[in-house]
Amino acid sequence: MFTRRKFFSGAAALIGGSALFKRIAQGAEVVAAQSPAPASSNAYPTVVTPNGSSLPWKMVGGAKEFHLVAEPVRREFAPGMLVNCWGYNGQTPGPTLEAVEGDRVRILVTNHLPEPTTVHWHGFILPNGMDGVGGLTQKHIPPGETYAYEFTLKQHGVQMYHPHSDEMVQMAMGMQGFFVIHPKDGYKPAVDRHFCIFLQEWFVEPGTSTPNPNIMTDFNLFTFNSRVWPGTDPLVVKLNQRVRISLANLSMDSHPIHFHGHHGWLVGTDGGPIPQSAWVPQTTINVPPGTTQTLEFVADNPGDWAFHCHKNHHAMNVMNHRESHRSKSRRRERKSPSACARLHGDGTSGHARDERNEHGRPEKHTADDDRHRPVRPDFDGRHVYRPENS
């Protein structure tokens, strides 16, 4: 049978050879990947994890059995930018787990990390021995061993999984994932599309490929599902579909996520669904650390709409301003000691931009550059440069 998925996959193949239509081909591939499977007898939308995947399961002994592998992964944050992370099943965030309220689930966790780990089922109502806190509710899982978690799902909502073992390192390196528990009676009102996005901050020293987990505030990258624009997949929906977007945050900061062209409602947190009488109308959803927040809206305004963190440095990430930060006086002309692309802080938060010239090579900087405040407009609109001691 000729399906929508086959159509978009074929379209991507036909136009993929033309540089002019490369962007269109990429969009067609995303639509094909996000196209829902044929409707089944239940009322559960297929969950889409942009730039990610869902974990398959098999029925074993009356339980839905999943297999998670904790391991080092290489993640491409943006085209050409590979970062050494930790995650599950070859990706960060780990694959999304899906089940239904009332299901019995069994999750086998194999540790391929160079240190012990555990998995905590964040927000779950479950037996104490299954909570996954190393040294408290269980022994740590040593490298090379497998641990079985098994419990019955007594709730529905969007939850998380993450380690409770060497948390500062393991979560900062990308060990996190979604667990979506569908309501046994379906969604009311019915939901057509459901997207899951994990928010995270990183500090990757310029010229290196490994995040520094010791950093507490001075991050230089902000990601959606461990990707930065233009490497992030679009969220593709049809006109008038009812859409859910679930956001999770295990970073050090809260993130006010803003969407354009629509308004919606906050309908759930990691504490569970919010009664419809208490839904809060929103165009910006604040996602504190250690929470999930679920937004719901009707896609009734066609167009390509932005969806971003409203903290300014997170909205820009490491995009180039194309503004010079050189001193007018140029008192010293020593070269920067770094041979790699130089990242200059954008002001208060320490987020940075990669200054490269039109040939992709690092721009040269003087020793004075690092002691200048960012460019700001003067009252007459001109750009002025202020030394730190002025």
Disulfide bonds with the S-S distance in Angstrom:
none
